[in-house]
């Protein structure tokens, strides 16, 4: 079956513009995660969705960042008024159930803010 | 600071040699996972070891876990050029539904 997909694969935007990143998880996966990875660094947790529960937003770096998920399907991560420090690869992952199970990652969206 | 810290940060070996990477963590865990990342894109799950396990094998991979020392190691035997990638350990924070990733070890296998 299809894996996790993300779009766009690359995005270049001007400082101050808003961007929207999309993630399509594996069908049937109830848990969905967003991470940010700066160049040469590890993954920073941003937000986690599980079914209809309230999302865990504890990793969002500022109120410019928000995310939504429709049921157990597509999720969008929105960054408003982008700054140069937002430049990074944004990775989405899904897992069949939450907790201590392997996560399946999408290829990521490389965001460059000029 | 990171829950999981890998070392070394970078490792360069010749094809056919073994590669060992280590991960240390700070809090209790239910399991520890290792992932591989090629070219700064999506991660691929390699292996999961539970807190009540001490060693696990998968093909050329061997993972050990020492909960008393809060550390794990990943051994890749008979390395190949295709093993060149960054390797990350990830831990759950004592049953948390989130994984915390380290900064990774960048492995280069020279042909």
Backbone of each chain as ProteinMPNN parsed JSONL, in Angstrom:
{"seq_chain_A": "XXXXXXXXXXXXXXXXXXXXXXXXXXXXXXXXXXXXXXXXXXXXXXXXXXXXXXXXXXXXXXXXXXXXXXXXXXXXXXXXXXXXXXXXXXXXXXXXXXXXXXXXXXXXXXXXXX", "coords_chain_A": {"N_chain_A": [[0.82, -1.194, 0.0], [0.223, 2.387, -0.158], [2.598, 4.683, 1.143], [3.328, 7.202, 3.64], [2.594, 10.363, 2.452], [3.772, 13.592, 1.454], [3.285, 17.027, 0.731], [4.083, 20.329, -0.49], [7.123, 18.933, -1.984], [9.27, 20.567, -1.951], [9.547, 23.948, -0.878], [9.843, 27.308, -1.473], [9.773, 30.397, -0.008], [8.977, 33.839, 0.626], [10.114, 35.817, 3.323], [7.768, 36.529, 5.821], [5.529, 35.665, 4.474], [2.729, 33.354, 4.442], [2.686, 29.792, 4.809], [1.534, 26.55, 3.813], [1.643, 23.22, 4.658], [1.261, 19.856, 3.669], [0.109, 16.652, 4.728], [-0.415, 13.268, 4.049], [-1.413, 10.57, 5.737], [-0.746, 7.031, 6.281], [-3.389, 4.945, 5.368], [-5.746, 4.155, 7.843], [-4.053, 4.501, 9.954], [-4.006, 5.76, 13.163], [-2.606, 7.625, 14.601], [-0.779, 10.649, 14.186], [2.054, 12.575, 13.47], [3.977, 15.578, 13.554], [7.182, 16.811, 12.743], [10.112, 18.88, 13.003], [13.129, 19.413, 11.296], [16.129, 20.835, 11.453], [19.007, 21.759, 9.506], [21.415, 19.276, 9.646], [20.671, 18.539, 12.177], [18.825, 16.854, 14.841], [15.468, 15.493, 15.123], [12.821, 17.658, 15.89], [10.036, 17.51, 17.898], [6.807, 18.585, 17.011], [3.865, 18.534, 16.911], [1.11, 16.375, 17.764], [-1.408, 14.162, 16.751], [-4.161, 12.196, 17.696], [-6.663, 10.23, 16.799], [-9.845, 11.413, 17.67], [-9.116, 12.893, 19.787], [-7.978, 15.771, 21.664], [-5.325, 17.535, 20.149], [-1.807, 17.163, 20.885], [-0.029, 19.854, 21.395], [2.356, 20.636, 22.337], [4.912, 20.954, 21.313], [4.981, 22.996, 19.46], [6.648, 25.824, 18.251], [5.927, 28.524, 18.314], [3.15, 30.876, 18.278], [2.765, 31.275, 15.655], [2.692, 28.942, 14.379], [0.511, 26.352, 13.439], [-1.702, 23.528, 13.307], [-3.86, 21.202, 11.694], [-6.088, 18.418, 11.609], [-8.123, 16.295, 9.757], [-10.368, 14.196, 10.929], [-9.191, 10.946, 10.763], [-7.423, 11.383, 8.736], [-6.02, 13.433, 6.316], [-3.567, 15.898, 7.194], [-2.721, 19.299, 7.864], [-0.077, 21.561, 8.182], [0.409, 24.78, 9.185], [2.286, 27.675, 8.749], [2.501, 30.87, 9.763], [3.378, 34.164, 8.673], [6.167, 33.737, 7.94], [9.536, 33.208, 9.045], [13.116, 33.491, 8.665], [14.366, 31.638, 10.301], [12.591, 29.584, 10.258], [13.224, 27.957, 8.236], [13.731, 24.707, 7.224], [13.497, 21.096, 7.185], [10.346, 19.682, 7.152], [8.824, 17.076, 8.65], [6.473, 14.485, 8.466], [4.817, 11.897, 10.212], [3.191, 8.743, 10.657], [1.435, 6.378, 12.711], [0.18, 3.104, 13.471], [-1.117, 2.729, 15.901], [-1.05, 4.833, 18.786], [1.734, 5.625, 20.98], [4.171, 3.279, 21.939], [5.096, 2.378, 19.288], [6.324, 1.679, 15.983], [7.018, 4.409, 13.826], [5.957, 5.64, 10.703], [7.457, 7.426, 8.235], [6.974, 10.282, 6.128], [8.403, 11.71, 3.086], [9.088, 14.281, 3.624], [8.949, 17.925, 3.659], [10.878, 20.371, 2.282], [11.487, 23.439, 3.455], [12.303, 26.668, 2.552], [13.007, 29.831, 3.592], [13.314, 32.968, 2.343]], "CA_chain_A": [[0.0, 0.0, 0.0], [0.938, 3.651, -0.224], [3.18, 5.156, 2.388], [2.985, 8.563, 4.004], [3.005, 11.316, 1.43], [3.79, 14.987, 1.866], [3.398, 17.983, -0.369], [4.994, 20.049, -1.596], [8.399, 18.366, -1.554], [10.105, 21.735, -1.691], [8.822, 25.209, -0.897], [10.636, 28.504, -1.224], [8.847, 31.484, 0.246], [9.584, 35.064, 1.133], [9.881, 36.137, 4.729], [6.515, 37.22, 6.071], [4.415, 34.976, 3.821], [2.212, 32.163, 5.098], [2.82, 28.556, 4.034], [0.731, 25.415, 4.275], [2.26, 21.951, 4.302], [0.233, 18.816, 3.731], [0.536, 15.273, 5.009], [-1.403, 12.197, 3.911], [-0.87, 9.42, 6.455], [-1.147, 5.705, 5.81], [-4.789, 4.695, 5.685], [-5.949, 3.322, 9.031], [-3.183, 4.917, 11.055], [-4.752, 6.7, 13.988], [-1.715, 8.64, 15.17], [-0.047, 11.44, 13.191], [3.044, 13.43, 14.129], [4.78, 16.526, 12.765], [8.497, 17.127, 13.286], [10.955, 19.81, 12.248], [14.547, 19.038, 11.34], [17.038, 21.823, 10.897], [20.144, 21.154, 8.821], [22.405, 18.61, 10.481], [20.173, 18.353, 13.54], [17.842, 15.805, 15.057], [14.071, 15.855, 14.899], [12.11, 18.348, 16.969], [8.605, 17.227, 17.897], [5.963, 19.775, 16.913], [2.48, 18.315, 17.299], [0.686, 14.99, 17.662], [-2.844, 13.935, 16.681], [-4.61, 10.831, 17.931], [-8.107, 10.098, 16.662], [-10.622, 12.621, 17.911], [-8.637, 13.551, 20.999], [-7.324, 17.064, 21.471], [-3.926, 17.321, 19.777], [-0.721, 17.572, 21.779], [0.637, 20.946, 20.677], [3.404, 21.114, 23.23], [6.168, 21.23, 20.626], [4.895, 24.12, 18.515], [7.598, 26.821, 18.755], [5.312, 29.844, 18.511], [1.755, 30.902, 17.837], [2.705, 31.349, 14.193], [2.548, 27.563, 13.904], [-0.731, 25.675, 13.793], [-1.934, 22.335, 12.499], [-5.196, 20.61, 11.77], [-6.238, 17.094, 11.011], [-9.515, 15.946, 9.518], [-10.594, 12.811, 11.332], [-7.947, 10.177, 10.782], [-6.833, 11.469, 7.405], [-5.051, 14.463, 5.966], [-3.218, 16.961, 8.139], [-2.004, 20.444, 7.313], [0.709, 22.385, 9.109], [0.452, 26.142, 8.666], [3.22, 28.615, 9.38], [2.143, 32.237, 9.367], [4.429, 35.19, 8.765], [7.388, 32.932, 8.03], [10.824, 33.826, 9.361], [14.224, 32.711, 8.112], [14.678, 30.502, 11.172], [11.648, 28.503, 10.005], [13.789, 27.11, 7.179], [14.005, 23.367, 7.759], [12.675, 20.035, 6.6], [9.214, 19.353, 8.008], [8.539, 15.664, 8.457], [5.229, 13.953, 9.009], [4.855, 10.45, 10.437], [1.967, 8.167, 11.2], [1.587, 5.043, 13.272], [-1.09, 2.397, 13.532], [-1.675, 3.131, 17.191], [-0.076, 5.71, 19.437], [2.562, 4.995, 21.986], [5.473, 2.711, 21.619], [5.085, 1.638, 18.036], [7.143, 2.332, 14.978], [6.408, 5.463, 13.051], [6.252, 5.617, 9.277], [7.711, 8.803, 7.864], [6.913, 10.769, 4.764], [9.693, 12.18, 2.569], [9.365, 15.617, 4.143], [8.882, 19.143, 2.859], [12.006, 21.262, 2.571], [11.034, 24.824, 3.422], [13.346, 27.688, 2.55], [12.461, 31.179, 3.721], [14.349, 33.908, 1.875]], "C_chain_A": [[0.851, 1.238, 0.0], [1.471, 4.007, 1.151], [2.647, 6.535, 2.722], [3.462, 9.493, 2.894], [2.898, 12.733, 1.975], [3.906, 15.876, 0.637], [3.389, 19.402, 0.185], [6.278, 19.408, -1.091], [9.385, 19.488, -1.228], [9.247, 22.988, -1.753], [9.783, 26.336, -0.578], [9.654, 29.654, -1.075], [9.6, 32.695, 0.771], [9.221, 35.253, 2.596], [8.581, 36.929, 4.866], [5.297, 36.571, 5.428], [3.963, 33.796, 4.678], [2.454, 30.951, 4.195], [1.958, 27.469, 4.664], [1.357, 24.138, 3.749], [1.237, 20.84, 4.547], [0.842, 17.451, 3.989], [-0.641, 14.327, 4.826], [-0.858, 10.954, 4.611], [-1.29, 8.11, 5.794], [-2.58, 5.459, 6.274], [-4.91, 3.756, 6.889], [-5.059, 3.673, 10.195], [-3.887, 6.005, 11.862], [-3.885, 7.838, 14.501], [-0.932, 9.342, 14.066], [0.816, 12.452, 13.922], [3.655, 14.373, 13.094], [6.079, 16.794, 13.518], [9.164, 18.181, 12.409], [12.397, 19.346, 12.403], [15.358, 20.121, 10.669], [18.27, 21.102, 10.371], [21.128, 20.557, 9.817], [21.959, 18.328, 11.901], [19.234, 17.156, 13.638], [16.438, 16.32, 14.805], [13.501, 16.555, 16.129], [10.625, 18.016, 16.843], [7.826, 18.536, 17.841], [4.573, 19.527, 17.473], [2.091, 16.874, 17.012], [-0.835, 14.923, 17.693], [-3.133, 12.461, 16.938], [-6.134, 10.808, 17.88], [-8.808, 11.429, 16.846], [-10.196, 13.36, 19.171], [-8.026, 14.9, 20.665], [-5.853, 16.831, 21.148], [-2.961, 17.786, 20.862], [0.118, 18.596, 21.023], [1.888, 21.424, 21.401], [4.715, 21.464, 22.536], [6.131, 22.41, 19.667], [5.722, 25.287, 19.055], [7.004, 28.197, 18.993], [3.879, 29.794, 18.016], [1.638, 31.126, 16.334], [2.476, 29.968, 13.585], [1.201, 26.998, 14.356], [-0.884, 24.458, 12.894], [-3.347, 21.846, 12.722], [-5.145, 19.217, 11.181], [-7.724, 16.797, 10.902], [-9.703, 14.473, 9.846], [-9.296, 12.059, 11.462], [-7.301, 10.22, 9.409], [-5.862, 12.64, 7.346], [-4.813, 15.452, 7.098], [-2.503, 18.076, 7.397], [-1.298, 21.185, 8.445], [0.827, 23.763, 8.473], [1.446, 26.968, 9.464], [2.874, 29.995, 8.856], [3.354, 33.156, 9.512], [5.803, 34.535, 8.908], [8.617, 33.802, 8.289], [11.93, 32.935, 8.803], [14.55, 31.51, 8.989], [13.673, 29.363, 11.033], [12.166, 27.558, 8.907], [14.238, 25.788, 7.775], [13.276, 22.356, 6.886], [11.583, 19.702, 7.613], [8.765, 17.933, 7.661], [7.238, 15.285, 9.138], [5.398, 12.445, 9.174], [3.505, 9.98, 10.941], [2.284, 6.805, 11.797], [0.211, 4.438, 13.474], [-1.839, 2.737, 14.811], [-0.643, 4.024, 17.847], [0.777, 4.933, 20.426], [3.776, 4.336, 21.368], [5.438, 1.815, 20.399], [5.881, 2.393, 16.989], [6.322, 3.36, 14.219], [6.882, 5.362, 11.605], [6.329, 7.069, 8.815], [7.441, 9.07, 6.39], [8.279, 11.299, 4.346], [10.048, 13.581, 3.028], [9.121, 16.729, 3.136], [10.052, 20.023, 3.263], [11.537, 22.691, 2.373], [12.234, 25.758, 3.499], [12.677, 29.049, 2.583], [13.563, 32.178, 3.374], [14.107, 35.321, 2.403]], "O_chain_A": [[2.071, 1.158, 0.142], [0.877, 3.676, 2.177], [1.645, 6.982, 2.163], [4.609, 9.409, 2.454], [2.064, 13.035, 2.828], [4.539, 15.52, -0.357], [2.762, 19.661, 1.212], [6.498, 19.346, 0.119], [10.224, 19.356, -0.337], [8.335, 23.087, -2.573], [10.454, 26.325, 0.455], [8.795, 29.856, -1.934], [10.711, 32.585, 1.29], [8.131, 34.881, 3.031], [8.334, 37.875, 4.118], [4.162, 36.883, 5.788], [4.708, 33.303, 5.525], [2.43, 31.067, 2.97], [1.693, 27.468, 5.866], [1.576, 23.989, 2.547], [0.46, 20.884, 5.5], [1.94, 17.141, 3.529], [-1.723, 14.548, 5.371], [0.085, 10.341, 4.109], [-2.094, 8.101, 4.862], [-2.933, 5.731, 7.422], [-4.265, 2.709, 6.947], [-5.278, 3.2, 11.31], [-4.306, 7.029, 11.323], [-4.399, 8.914, 14.805], [-0.474, 8.7, 13.121], [0.371, 13.102, 14.868], [3.826, 14.02, 11.927], [6.093, 16.978, 14.735], [8.826, 18.347, 11.237], [12.828, 18.943, 13.483], [15.282, 20.304, 9.454], [18.539, 19.962, 10.751], [21.614, 21.243, 10.716], [22.764, 17.926, 12.741], [18.899, 16.53, 12.633], [16.247, 17.441, 14.333], [13.678, 16.099, 17.259], [10.03, 18.225, 15.786], [8.154, 19.488, 18.549], [4.14, 20.216, 18.396], [2.663, 16.228, 16.133], [-1.478, 15.541, 18.543], [-2.42, 11.587, 16.446], [-6.809, 11.296, 18.787], [-8.421, 12.44, 16.259], [-10.833, 14.333, 19.575], [-7.609, 15.146, 19.533], [-5.199, 16.017, 21.8], [-3.266, 18.683, 21.647], [0.881, 18.245, 20.123], [2.414, 22.496, 21.104], [5.541, 22.185, 23.096], [7.167, 22.783, 19.116], [5.523, 25.702, 20.197], [7.532, 28.962, 19.8], [3.445, 28.81, 17.416], [0.53, 31.163, 15.798], [2.11, 29.847, 12.416], [0.808, 27.151, 15.513], [-0.259, 24.378, 11.836], [-3.944, 22.044, 13.78], [-4.279, 18.888, 10.369], [-8.485, 17.023, 11.842], [-9.239, 13.604, 9.107], [-8.396, 12.483, 12.188], [-6.707, 9.24, 8.96], [-5.004, 12.806, 8.213], [-5.722, 15.797, 7.853], [-1.778, 17.837, 6.432], [-1.861, 21.4, 9.518], [1.297, 23.889, 7.342], [1.442, 26.958, 10.695], [2.945, 30.254, 7.655], [4.225, 32.946, 10.356], [6.509, 34.764, 9.891], [8.722, 34.94, 7.832], [11.701, 31.763, 8.506], [14.966, 30.47, 8.479], [13.864, 28.295, 11.614], [11.601, 26.487, 8.688], [15.029, 25.756, 8.717], [12.537, 22.718, 5.971], [11.866, 19.468, 8.788], [8.38, 17.642, 6.529], [6.952, 15.721, 10.253], [6.052, 11.797, 8.357], [2.769, 10.734, 11.575], [3.271, 6.164, 11.434], [-0.785, 5.145, 13.628], [-3.042, 2.997, 14.796], [0.533, 3.97, 17.488], [0.562, 3.745, 20.669], [4.323, 4.816, 20.376], [5.724, 0.621, 20.486], [6.086, 3.602, 17.1], [5.12, 3.205, 14.003], [8.038, 5.045, 11.327], [5.384, 7.839, 8.984], [7.649, 8.213, 5.53], [9.208, 11.336, 5.153], [11.181, 14.027, 2.846], [9.091, 16.502, 1.927], [10.203, 20.377, 4.432], [11.227, 23.103, 1.255], [13.069, 25.649, 4.396], [11.876, 29.38, 1.709], [14.605, 32.226, 4.027], [14.881, 36.232, 2.106]]}, "seq_chain_B": "XXXXXXXXXXXXXXXXXXXXXXXXXXXXXXXXXXXXXXXXXXXXXXXXXXXXXXXXXXXXXXXXXXXXXXXXXXXXXXXXXXXXXXXXXXXXXXXXXXXXXXXXXXXXXXX", "coords_chain_B": {"N_chain_B": [[17.863, 19.557, 27.046], [18.564, 16.807, 24.796], [16.627, 13.802, 25.009], [17.595, 11.416, 23.968], [20.909, 10.715, 23.178], [23.183, 10.353, 20.681], [26.287, 8.732, 20.022], [29.292, 8.003, 18.2], [29.195, 11.41, 16.842], [29.826, 11.4, 14.199], [30.969, 8.891, 11.937], [33.322, 7.095, 10.143], [34.002, 4.458, 8.049], [35.475, 1.515, 6.433], [34.143, -0.432, 3.767], [32.788, -3.564, 4.659], [33.749, -3.554, 7.224], [32.712, -3.437, 10.711], [30.19, -1.366, 12.19], [29.607, 0.588, 15.005], [27.258, 2.229, 16.943], [26.224, 4.378, 19.552], [23.739, 5.106, 22.055], [22.506, 7.207, 24.515], [20.252, 7.806, 27.198], [17.962, 9.613, 29.347], [15.644, 9.339, 31.028], [13.261, 6.91, 32.333], [12.124, 4.306, 30.152], [9.772, 2.704, 27.893], [10.323, 1.508, 25.498], [12.922, 1.471, 23.002], [13.897, 2.796, 19.935], [15.495, 2.452, 16.755], [16.294, 4.401, 13.927], [16.9, 5.03, 10.438], [18.178, 7.528, 8.261], [18.318, 8.702, 5.056], [19.976, 11.069, 3.11], [18.852, 13.366, 4.373], [16.065, 13.207, 4.409], [12.971, 11.426, 4.695], [12.628, 9.254, 7.539], [13.484, 5.848, 8.191], [12.238, 3.086, 9.853], [14.183, 0.887, 11.79], [14.574, -0.99, 13.928], [13.052, -2.101, 16.97], [13.407, -2.186, 20.412], [12.358, -3.542, 23.435], [11.937, -2.51, 26.856], [12.297, -4.659, 28.515], [13.911, -6.326, 27.163], [17.179, -7.393, 26.208], [18.811, -7.759, 24.05], [18.623, -7.677, 20.502], [18.142, -8.894, 17.198], [18.323, -8.19, 13.707], [18.69, -9.18, 10.629], [21.664, -7.868, 9.462], [21.852, -6.233, 11.594], [22.368, -5.515, 15.026], [21.067, -4.891, 18.12], [21.53, -3.657, 21.359], [20.413, -3.241, 24.724], [20.784, -1.58, 27.713], [19.295, -1.058, 30.499], [20.025, -0.329, 33.035], [22.205, 1.272, 32.715], [21.098, 3.092, 31.119], [21.42, 3.051, 28.294], [21.997, 2.256, 24.82], [23.098, 0.271, 22.069], [23.819, 0.175, 18.598], [24.758, -2.107, 16.274], [26.154, -2.575, 13.159], [26.915, -5.087, 11.064], [29.462, -6.218, 8.781], [29.57, -3.964, 6.928], [28.148, -2.01, 4.227], [28.468, 0.119, 1.331], [25.972, 1.155, 0.86], [24.924, 1.438, 3.347], [25.542, 3.888, 4.217], [24.423, 6.67, 5.869], [22.39, 8.63, 8.144], [21.902, 7.78, 11.517], [19.454, 7.385, 13.966], [18.494, 7.277, 17.366], [15.483, 6.711, 19.185], [13.318, 7.418, 21.804], [10.587, 6.607, 23.962], [9.079, 8.558, 26.447], [8.975, 7.027, 29.071], [6.578, 5.697, 28.458], [5.155, 7.611, 27.21], [3.189, 8.922, 24.513], [4.667, 10.08, 22.598], [7.643, 10.164, 20.616], [11.044, 10.772, 21.31], [13.73, 12.048, 19.668], [17.258, 11.62, 19.138], [20.249, 13.46, 18.131], [21.579, 12.1, 16.221], [23.833, 9.844, 14.476], [26.171, 10.227, 11.987], [26.933, 8.085, 9.529], [29.462, 7.01, 7.391], [30.27, 4.847, 4.871], [32.928, 3.724, 3.228], [33.69, 2.69, -0.073]], "CA_chain_B": [[18.763, 18.718, 26.26], [17.899, 15.691, 24.167], [16.449, 12.583, 25.776], [18.54, 10.446, 23.447], [22.119, 11.318, 22.623], [23.985, 9.334, 20.017], [27.697, 9.006, 19.804], [29.84, 9.316, 17.884], [28.381, 12.226, 15.947], [30.151, 10.97, 12.844], [31.765, 7.669, 11.908], [33.706, 6.753, 8.779], [34.633, 3.134, 8.036], [35.595, 0.881, 5.13], [33.196, -1.506, 3.478], [33.158, -4.839, 5.26], [33.971, -3.381, 8.663], [31.518, -3.273, 11.537], [29.948, -0.015, 12.697], [28.884, 0.603, 16.276], [26.772, 3.53, 17.373], [25.682, 4.305, 20.897], [22.681, 6.054, 22.406], [22.244, 7.298, 25.942], [19.014, 8.529, 27.471], [17.955, 10.105, 30.721], [14.514, 8.91, 31.857], [12.842, 5.523, 32.082], [11.487, 4.116, 28.855], [9.134, 1.428, 27.598], [11.086, 0.918, 24.414], [13.865, 2.32, 22.291], [13.867, 2.462, 18.512], [16.54, 2.997, 15.884], [15.855, 4.78, 12.597], [17.92, 5.451, 9.485], [17.754, 8.6, 7.381], [19.169, 8.954, 3.897], [19.893, 12.359, 2.417], [18.063, 14.38, 5.056], [14.621, 13.118, 4.154], [12.19, 10.602, 5.611], [13.308, 8.225, 8.313], [13.011, 4.478, 8.046], [12.366, 2.34, 11.094], [15.066, -0.269, 11.684], [14.387, -2.005, 14.955], [12.507, -1.653, 18.249], [13.754, -3.081, 21.517], [11.554, -3.19, 24.595], [12.751, -2.301, 28.06], [12.586, -5.947, 29.168], [14.801, -7.081, 26.281], [18.583, -6.981, 26.332], [19.469, -7.822, 22.748], [17.722, -8.027, 19.416], [18.836, -8.976, 15.921], [17.539, -8.119, 12.487], [19.658, -9.218, 9.532], [23.016, -7.463, 9.869], [21.735, -5.305, 12.722], [22.251, -6.046, 16.38], [20.818, -3.813, 19.077], [21.542, -4.027, 22.774], [19.826, -2.255, 25.621], [21.168, -1.715, 29.122], [18.449, -0.077, 31.184], [20.697, 0.145, 34.25], [23.097, 2.344, 32.275], [20.311, 3.944, 30.227], [22.147, 3.161, 27.033], [21.744, 1.255, 23.791], [24.045, 0.322, 20.966], [23.427, -0.4, 17.309], [25.906, -2.666, 15.55], [25.917, -3.0, 11.777], [28.031, -5.946, 10.693], [29.807, -6.329, 7.361], [28.921, -2.776, 6.363], [28.159, -1.787, 2.788], [28.379, 1.532, 0.977], [24.558, 1.54, 0.938], [24.582, 1.726, 4.744], [25.845, 5.291, 4.464], [23.184, 7.35, 6.265], [22.378, 9.064, 9.543], [21.163, 6.832, 12.35], [18.883, 8.06, 15.13], [17.731, 6.518, 18.345], [14.278, 7.403, 19.625], [12.772, 6.825, 23.019], [9.352, 7.139, 24.531], [9.398, 9.037, 27.792], [8.276, 6.241, 30.067], [5.218, 5.369, 28.068], [4.536, 8.72, 26.487], [2.809, 8.602, 23.141], [5.574, 10.768, 21.683], [9.019, 9.706, 20.562], [12.047, 11.832, 21.366], [14.865, 11.64, 18.847], [18.561, 12.225, 19.343], [20.763, 14.239, 17.008], [21.991, 11.173, 15.18], [25.219, 9.541, 14.092], [26.32, 10.19, 10.536], [27.824, 6.983, 9.155], [29.947, 6.943, 6.01], [30.942, 3.591, 4.555], [33.716, 3.954, 2.016], [33.854, 1.473, -0.875]], "C_chain_B": [[17.98, 17.509, 25.743], [17.726, 14.539, 25.138], [17.452, 11.541, 25.318], [19.728, 11.171, 22.844], [22.937, 10.216, 21.995], [25.45, 9.737, 20.03], [28.31, 7.814, 19.088], [28.887, 10.141, 17.026], [28.605, 11.831, 14.506], [31.1, 9.789, 12.912], [32.049, 7.332, 10.453], [34.466, 5.439, 8.812], [34.753, 2.627, 6.602], [34.541, -0.206, 4.985], [33.697, -2.824, 4.079], [33.424, -4.745, 6.752], [32.636, -3.289, 9.392], [31.416, -1.831, 12.023], [29.145, -0.108, 13.979], [28.538, 2.033, 16.65], [26.101, 3.367, 18.726], [24.642, 5.392, 21.138], [22.518, 6.035, 23.911], [20.987, 8.125, 26.145], [18.923, 8.798, 28.963], [16.832, 9.525, 31.586], [14.141, 7.464, 31.537], [12.063, 5.452, 30.77], [10.719, 2.806, 28.823], [9.847, 0.72, 26.458], [12.023, 1.947, 23.813], [13.883, 1.855, 20.842], [15.078, 3.089, 17.814], [15.942, 3.242, 14.501], [17.063, 5.165, 11.747], [17.338, 6.555, 8.601], [18.782, 8.784, 6.286], [18.912, 10.364, 3.392], [18.93, 13.342, 3.05], [16.577, 14.343, 4.797], [13.969, 12.16, 5.136], [13.009, 9.544, 6.305], [12.668, 6.871, 8.078], [13.271, 3.733, 9.349], [13.231, 1.103, 10.878], [14.684, -1.363, 12.677], [13.853, -1.361, 16.231], [12.908, -2.664, 19.301], [13.009, -2.606, 22.757], [12.428, -3.162, 25.845], [13.079, -3.608, 28.773], [13.448, -6.865, 28.288], [16.218, -6.544, 26.422], [19.286, -6.939, 24.986], [18.446, -8.232, 21.71], [18.494, -7.987, 18.108], [17.84, -8.804, 14.787], [18.52, -8.054, 11.329], [21.052, -8.891, 10.031], [23.015, -6.494, 11.038], [21.648, -6.053, 14.036], [22.104, -4.863, 17.323], [20.885, -4.387, 20.477], [20.934, -2.887, 23.582], [20.25, -2.572, 27.044], [20.4, -0.653, 29.905], [19.115, 0.441, 32.455], [21.639, 1.305, 33.918], [22.369, 3.347, 31.377], [21.061, 4.158, 28.909], [21.789, 2.009, 26.111], [22.846, 1.367, 22.754], [23.441, -0.335, 19.745], [24.698, -0.834, 16.603], [25.446, -3.063, 14.158], [27.126, -3.824, 11.369], [28.233, -5.946, 9.183], [29.202, -5.183, 6.563], [29.11, -2.685, 4.848], [28.065, -0.299, 2.515], [26.94, 2.04, 1.119], [24.104, 1.805, 2.368], [24.889, 3.176, 5.11], [24.548, 6.063, 4.691], [23.407, 7.936, 7.647], [21.478, 8.119, 10.32], [20.739, 7.532, 13.638], [18.288, 7.039, 16.09], [16.55, 7.372, 18.79], [13.708, 6.674, 20.821], [11.408, 7.417, 23.348], [9.667, 7.534, 25.968], [8.546, 8.273, 28.802], [6.829, 5.978, 29.72], [4.483, 6.498, 27.399], [4.176, 8.283, 25.079], [3.686, 9.315, 22.129], [6.932, 10.08, 21.729], [9.928, 10.923, 20.613], [13.283, 11.315, 20.666], [16.139, 12.332, 19.276], [19.0, 12.959, 18.095], [21.36, 13.365, 15.921], [23.483, 10.977, 15.057], [25.259, 9.462, 12.582], [27.378, 9.15, 10.184], [28.176, 7.081, 7.682], [30.696, 5.641, 5.836], [31.624, 3.764, 3.214], [33.931, 2.657, 1.243], [35.32, 1.032, -0.954]], "O_chain_B": [[16.873, 17.231, 26.203], [18.579, 14.318, 25.998], [18.083, 10.866, 26.131], [19.566, 12.129, 22.088], [23.341, 9.265, 22.664], [25.796, 10.918, 20.047], [27.886, 6.686, 19.342], [27.883, 9.623, 16.538], [27.694, 11.912, 13.682], [31.927, 9.689, 13.817], [31.137, 7.288, 9.628], [35.464, 5.316, 9.522], [34.208, 3.224, 5.673], [34.111, -0.814, 5.966], [34.884, -3.144, 4.008], [33.334, -5.743, 7.466], [31.584, -3.091, 8.784], [32.427, -1.163, 12.238], [28.127, -0.797, 14.037], [29.391, 2.92, 16.672], [25.485, 2.338, 19.006], [24.664, 6.451, 20.51], [22.403, 4.969, 24.516], [20.692, 9.03, 25.364], [19.712, 8.272, 29.747], [17.052, 9.246, 32.765], [14.652, 6.877, 30.584], [11.431, 6.42, 30.349], [10.975, 1.905, 29.622], [9.963, -0.506, 26.446], [11.92, 3.142, 24.089], [13.883, 0.656, 20.566], [15.601, 4.119, 18.24], [15.193, 2.42, 13.973], [18.104, 5.569, 12.265], [16.162, 6.521, 8.239], [19.965, 8.994, 6.553], [17.765, 10.792, 3.264], [18.253, 14.084, 2.338], [15.897, 15.358, 4.951], [14.377, 12.091, 6.295], [13.96, 9.002, 5.743], [11.473, 6.765, 7.803], [14.383, 3.748, 9.879], [13.043, 0.364, 9.912], [14.496, -2.52, 12.3], [14.168, -0.209, 16.532], [12.761, -3.869, 19.099], [13.026, -1.42, 23.089], [13.521, -3.727, 25.869], [14.032, -3.666, 29.55], [13.682, -8.025, 28.625], [16.417, -5.367, 26.723], [20.237, -6.182, 24.795], [17.535, -9.015, 21.978], [19.386, -7.158, 17.925], [16.682, -9.21, 14.883], [19.115, -7.007, 11.069], [21.568, -9.562, 10.925], [24.068, -5.988, 11.428], [20.964, -7.07, 14.158], [22.925, -3.946, 17.318], [20.363, -5.469, 20.745], [20.946, -1.729, 23.167], [20.093, -3.698, 27.516], [20.809, 0.507, 29.963], [18.8, 1.542, 32.908], [21.844, 2.204, 34.734], [22.958, 4.331, 30.931], [21.298, 5.287, 28.479], [21.345, 0.946, 26.545], [23.45, 2.426, 22.583], [22.655, -1.276, 19.847], [25.599, -0.03, 16.364], [24.47, -3.796, 13.999], [28.244, -3.31, 11.334], [27.303, -5.706, 8.413], [28.42, -5.401, 5.638], [30.074, -3.198, 4.28], [27.627, 0.464, 3.376], [26.715, 3.203, 1.455], [23.016, 2.34, 2.582], [24.532, 3.633, 6.196], [23.682, 6.108, 3.817], [24.468, 7.765, 8.247], [20.423, 7.71, 9.837], [21.543, 8.18, 14.309], [17.66, 6.065, 15.675], [16.614, 8.601, 18.77], [13.631, 5.446, 20.834], [11.124, 8.577, 23.047], [10.468, 6.868, 26.625], [7.549, 8.78, 29.316], [5.954, 6.031, 30.584], [3.309, 6.361, 27.055], [4.795, 7.376, 24.523], [3.477, 9.174, 20.924], [7.318, 9.495, 22.74], [9.625, 11.967, 20.036], [13.82, 10.268, 21.026], [16.119, 13.48, 19.721], [18.249, 13.077, 17.127], [21.62, 13.84, 14.816], [24.284, 11.815, 15.47], [24.487, 8.729, 11.965], [28.557, 9.31, 10.496], [27.299, 7.218, 6.829], [31.647, 5.36, 6.566], [30.966, 3.93, 2.187], [34.309, 1.641, 1.826], [35.628, 0.025, -1.592]]}, "name": "protein", "num_of_chains": 2, "seq": "XXXXXXXXXXXXXXXXXXXXXXXXXXXXXXXXXXXXXXXXXXXXXXXXXXXXXXXXXXXXXXXXXXXXXXXXXXXXXXXXXXXXXXXXXXXXXXXXXXXXXXXXXXXXXXXXXXXXXXXXXXXXXXXXXXXXXXXXXXXXXXXXXXXXXXXXXXXXXXXXXXXXXXXXXXXXXXXXXXXXXXXXXXXXXXXXXXXXXXXXXXXXXXXXXXXXXXXXXXXXXXXXX"}
